Amino acid sequence: MQLLTKFQRLYHTVRPLRFEQIAYRVLYKLFPLRHVSSDSTSFSSADWIWYGPEVVEPSFLGGNQVCFLNLSGQVQSAQDWNSPAFEKLWLYNLHYFDDLNARGSQQRTATQLALVERWIEENPAVSGNGWEPYPLSLRLVNWVKWYNRSKLNKPEIIRSIDLQAKALSKQLEYHILGNHLFANGKALVFSGCFLKGIAADKYLDSGLKILDREIPEQFLKDGGHFELSPMYHCILLWDLLELLHLAQLSGNTKLNTRVESWSDFARKGLIWLKTMLHPDGEVSFFNDSAIGIAATPQQIFVYAQSLGLFVSESVPRPLHTLSESGYSKITMPDHSLIFDHAQVGPDYLPGHAHADSLSFEWSLGLQRVFVNSGTSIYGVGAERLRQRQTAAHNTVVVNGVDSSEVWSGFRVARRAKATLESSSVSSEVVTLTASHDGYCRLSDKVVHRRSVSMMPKKLQVKDILIGRFHSAVAHFHLHPDITAVQKDDTNIMLTLPKGQVVQFKSAFGCRIIKTTWHPRFGQSVPSLKIEVQFKANELATSVTLVKV
């Protein structure tokens, strides 16, 4: 890449950042945390006991055996906590200690205690992945929830919790913001409610100050989390429910004054989640999303009800638009569609964005048919980039470039701006029309406009490219369970596992190509996609239900 092009990309990446992000990044670079120590030799904790739901799968398998992101490993020596043989995300999961509150945790107390004590001994402050603020935050919450429930009397663990909270408070992630800073605030609140003393009060006040700022910032008016990832929405909504649960269990007056406000945000978040689900009960794959990282939607709804939060069972039909988030759901008796006319995310925080503008996901009954990429990997490799690119989603690539300039692992330079232009509902058809300007950075400034129309037995998609272009390709990714047979140049028959048949028809020649789908981290499943080459500025495609 030419030097000027690299400079332009960097400029467009950095320009939307907030001043505090740049300032804190410089501060932490120049003055990294090198030392932290306890202020006292005597520590005590509150006596409330956490009894929240255990929903994640066990990851401590006995002895030194562990498993994260569908990849097993061993922690046999102090060096294994930061082993270069594993990706950083895997090592982060090792330091989270999610197993302490995973299913059947009480049957693994001996294994858990041994690893906790080893972590304290083998991870001196402030060295290694475990002392970075994000794993610090998740581990603190896990240790706090686990300690009293396990009926322990281990002052060294309480001392370590204090030390970790102190280290976290000195490196809050204002250089990243978003879900990371939220996790920091939650961890300090849990630590402040668990520990006793002046330091505990400081942790609590610091955490609440963060949450008072970030909850209204991060949860939009329609209930969606502002990073616009259904997976991260589940994570943050669960965090919010746990904060409400903590207020109940601890009886802390500072938390109780916030319960009404937190509950309002949670209710809206639950409604948003219902809208973004497929009929199979799982989340849609827009931006960084996968199954198995967050609690399942059903687990979230059950947890919310146990806390006294009840929301309507159904989403408004046939059309429900989440205006602030930029998603719409169309529901017919036999099929449903979720349409993405959203921005890439907050201007200053597009790290979990994909170049998926105007993509959609479509289900027939309980079966997903058209699916976006999903997410199986983080990091900065070629596969991570491929899964974020436009061609991995059900939308249009123009001149071989992405609708938004995704690069590296979590970077976006120039971003598409999407607009919902119109919507209409009649007794027989629901139509949405939206556009984005992501290709206006091309020399001929192309605008992509897409209309989706849903009828009881049919889906029609009309793509219009306004401007001149050299090439354009529409991508339609199929769920791995779908069988595709090409009948002629413009017709493909799709068969679902339960025998349903739909006809895919395009105005121009189409072809079936092998690809992969990524429903979980560490998982790539062979699948198919349909590609249609534009022969003019307009492309019409349709999917007709032949046999339901």
Disulfide bonds with the S-S distance in Angstrom:
none
